[in-house]
Amino acid sequence: MEDLQLHGFAPATQRAYLHAVQMLAAHYHKSPDLLTEEELRAYFLHLTRVKQCASGTLKIALAGLRFCLGLTLQRRWPTLGLLRAGKQSKLPVVLSQQEVRAILGAVRVPVYRVCLTTLYAGGLRISEGVALPVEAVDSSRMVLRVCGKGNKERQVPLAQSTLESLRAFWKLHRSRRWLFPAALQPRSTQSEGHVEAGNVRRAFQEALRHSGVNKPACVHSLRHSYATHLLEAGVSLRLIQEILGHASPRTTAIYTHLTAEVRAQVAEPLAALTRNL
């Protein structure tokens, strides 16, 4: 845990890496420092062949165990360099603007509704949105100062309606530190700290069920939808990259495949191809 903290990993990454090590220890019922290289190989074969874990799950497990065994325990095992999680490329789920309104309108608890609305209105990751401090709002320049991955700060444009919503909501709690304090959560046991990401996810899924939107969406779909809607509105891909905090333009370029303009270009030729079939 100290090594993870010294390395500067985000709290969520630290928890994920620790969980990966705990799962390995639980599988063999012994401490990771007592494992052999053969047991590590057998464990990953178990994850891929028996449990058939998704590539994302394997990637987190591999990263956590590489850190623990390779850095903390200083194991110089060739297997650590051999293991690969594999690549899985999936297009993100994108909601229409009407679907976004329907889902957000079905969120009942104010702290979750305003938080989710801010996530969409700023294209924020959930970890960025729940931990927004009060001073992140720069109303004079109409931007949100966001601390993203790797503690990299960026500025996100702030709409007037979002600013008014945040101001009205702040008057309900007047927290000196957080825009979304944990104390406003239903059945909260916390008096300090910000709202929990897990609770925001559950509120989104409940609203999704009540909204009538039939898509496998999650909270992160709001960020994908925000980027796609900006692109459809004519905002340049380079500017969207800066707003989202993507290190590479290749990451942002995926949204070019999801816009209404792209679908419109294909619609007429496709109709001609399938006519009279």
NORSULWO-V17054 format. One record per pair of residues at least 24 apart in sequence whose ideal C-beta (glycine too) atoms are under 6 Angstrom apart, sorted by sequence separation. I is the first residue (numbers start at 1). J is the second residue. If there is no record, write none. Layout:
# NORSULWO-V17054
i=I j=J
i=I j=J
This chain:
# NORSULWO-V17054
i=139 j=163
i=231 j=255
i=59 j=85
i=58 j=85
i=228 j=255
i=232 j=259
i=227 j=255
i=231 j=259
i=232 j=260
i=55 j=85
i=228 j=258
i=55 j=86
i=55 j=88
i=122 j=156
i=32 j=68
i=41 j=79
i=121 j=159
i=40 j=79
i=44 j=83
i=33 j=73
i=37 j=77
i=20 j=61
i=121 j=162
i=37 j=79
i=21 j=64
i=16 j=60
i=20 j=64
i=133 j=177
i=20 j=65
i=134 j=179
i=17 j=64
i=21 j=68
i=132 j=179
i=17 j=67
i=114 j=165
i=114 j=169
i=131 j=194
i=130 j=194
i=115 j=180
i=130 j=195
i=130 j=197
i=3 j=72
i=111 j=180
i=126 j=197
i=111 j=184
i=111 j=195
i=115 j=200
i=156 j=243
i=112 j=200
i=112 j=203
i=154 j=245
i=126 j=219
i=107 j=203
i=148 j=245
i=107 j=207
i=123 j=223
i=106 j=207
i=120 j=222
i=119 j=222
i=123 j=226
i=103 j=207
i=106 j=210
i=123 j=227
i=103 j=208
i=106 j=211
i=120 j=226
i=103 j=211
i=102 j=211
i=103 j=213
i=102 j=213
i=99 j=213
i=12 j=127
i=123 j=243
i=123 j=244
i=93 j=215
i=95 j=217
i=93 j=216
i=93 j=217
i=100 j=225
i=95 j=221
i=93 j=221
i=94 j=224
i=95 j=225
i=94 j=225
i=92 j=224
i=94 j=228
i=94 j=258
